[in-house]
Amino acid sequence: MSRSEEAKQFNQAVKQFAEHPTVKRYLSDGSANNDKSEPLDAAWLRKLCLELGADDVGFVPIESQDLGDEKSKILECWPLTKSVVSIVCRMNRDDVRNPARSVANTEFHHAGHDVDDVARRVVRTLEDKGIRAINITMGFPMEIHKFPDRIWLVAHKIVAQAAGTGKMGIHRNVIHPKFGNFILLGTILLDAPLTTYTSPIDYNPCLSCKLCVAACPVGAIGSDGYFNGSACLTHNYREFLGGFQDWVDNVIESKNPEDFRQKVSLGENVSMWQSLSFGANYKAAYCMATCPAGEDVIGPFLEHRQDFVKEVLKPLQDKEETIYVVPGSDAETYVRKRFPHKTVKRVHNGIRPQSINGFLTGMRRIFQPGQAKGLDVTYQFKFTGQEQRKAIVTIKNQRVNVTDGVTNKADLVVTADSAAWLKFLSNRTYLVWALITGKIKLKGSPQLLLMFGKCFVS
């Protein structure tokens, strides 16, 4: 069919549209002329959110500098976004604090569903009024095919801080000024400006009491504010994400049922079944349980601190339980020293970079400061092949820094085909073959590569 014939058919279809009952009704009732450029009343929207079940709500314009790099992620998710709504729903505190994981996880699951339900009802009401909006899932399901790279569409914590519904404490949970960290967050993206917006709170509710530091069974929260994300992921999220991949690997690699039972206990197997059947369960979240911050929460801590520690912190510290750690990790060292009565189970956390970008950006998440003690080393990476990238990795003062570029002061230069390097990361025995075939080349002491590997265990 020629373009002129296509244009003719299109024009005929347009004429037919004008006679369609739906089109005629839409045009006759004035819907086509509704002025949607007027800002939406923020007071009305706040009242709506609270009436539909939110415990607090905040608003931030998409242009806000407080959103930082999250702005581009939000627009990538929904380019029509003009305003962002932060939804807050409370959790029952004593449920979260209970050492019995069934009690705590039931609260997490129900509160999470509440957040999604509230956000969905708000969007439905807005839709009925001709206002376009979408609600972002509170947690799972996520864009899990991207794991271990970013799997969430919008970072609720960043939005909450920008909208003034809380600030992150040293445990990396958002603390609401009134409800403390016993909250879950949701986000709504809105295709409309608002009459007014809320502002970030001018203080941090975090008390720096370090109870979260004392409670964490894997030492993920440092007293200096450093957060070891891989330690938290490996244990607390054992039955999510990478932990499930490790469980599958054990199934595949076992020679027979008896061999599998040696790797995975009956209790662990049933626990995984429970998570698959009823919703994945957290193994800890003790940092949230012990946090005394927030106007509604702080009373018992201020009035009877010793009783608070005895009733809230000690039961979690004294609990006999299995703690999951990566072999050779800082977490393994920490648990054996700090909680000798807890059982250490050495596992893999399933973090396997799927791209060179994922490898470089993920370094900060799996870096082990304890393993890097005394190191002052600079690595130059030159990736060739499908993903070409040059990066400088510096390990100094038990911190890692990753930047793009080239340096002439590298202690070790690694030149690698990108596909070969990713294969090496998922199978360390592949390194010998890669060195023999020249797919990976080293300039400098190979010992430095071994030292590098100890700092990034998974």
Order of alpha helices (4+ residues) and beta strands (2+ residues): alpha-alpha-alpha-beta-alpha-beta-alpha-alpha-beta-alpha-beta-beta-beta-alpha-alpha-alpha-alpha-alpha-alpha-alpha-alpha-alpha-beta-alpha-beta-alpha-beta-beta-beta-beta-alpha-alpha-beta-alpha
